[in-house]
Amino acid sequence: MNKTDLIKSVSEKAGLTIKDTALFLDAFIKTAEKTLSKKEDIVLVGFGTFSVTERSARMGRNFKTGKSIKVPASKSVKFKPGKTLKDLVK
């Protein structure tokens, strides 16, 4: 499902216009980006939790040349599904 499909599906289920649903989804995405950039978690009970994790620096390998390379430390967004979502997917 892509963003357009998601907007159509949510608008049908919520009884909203496609335009209003698109505005809501864009606002949600911007809010999530801002919240996660501050390293704060987003907890949606039953659905899951978005959080920022830190990866430490490590040694990696260039598979083409076989040489070792240093992979710098980085941050990544992690999603941990909630119990309700886990049960639905089973």
N, C-alpha and C positions, 0 to 999 in steps of 0.2 A: 504494500500500500504506500503510495506516495502522498505528498502534502495535499494535493488537489483532491485525491480520493478521501483522505482523512477529513478534510473540510466538508465535503459533500455528505459523508456518513454522519458526522457530528451534527451538522445543520438539520438533517432529517430526524435524528433521534431527539434533538433538543427543541425542535420546532422553531429554529432561528433561521434568518436569511443566511445565504452563503456569504454575503458581505460582512455581516456581523460576526459570523463564525470565523472568518478569515482574520478579522481585526482582533478577535479574542486570541486566536492561535498565535498571531504575530506578537501580541502583547505578552503572552505566556512565554514564548521563546526568548524575547528580549529580557524579561524578568529573570528567567532561568539562567541566561548567560551572565547577567549582572551579579546574581546571587552566587553562582559557582565561581566567578572571577574573584569574589571576596573570600573564597574557600569555605563558604557556608553550605550546609547540606540542604537539599530539598526533600522533604519527607511527605509522601502521598500515601496515607494509611491504606493498606489493602492492595495498593498497586506496586509501590516500591520506593527506593531511596536513591537519589542522585548525589554523589559525593566526589570530592577531588582527592586523588591519591598522588603520592609522590613516589617516583621511581628513582632509586639511587643510581649513581654512575656505575658503569660496569664495563668489562672488556667483552667485545663482540668479535665476530670474524666476518671478513669480506669473503663470501663464498666463491666469488670469481677468481680472486687472487690467492686466497688462503691466508692472507695476512691478518694479524690481530689489529683491531681498531678500538679506540676508546669511545664508548657510547655515553654522552653526557647525561647528567641527571635531568629529569623532566617531570612534568605534572600531567595527569590524565584524568578524564572523567570516568567514573565507575557507576554502573547501575546495578543495584541489588534488588531483585524482585521481592515483593511482599508475599505473604502466605497465600492470600486469595489468588493472586496471579499465578503463583507456582502451582496451586491446585487446579486451576483452569487449564494450564498447559499440559499437565500430566495426562 
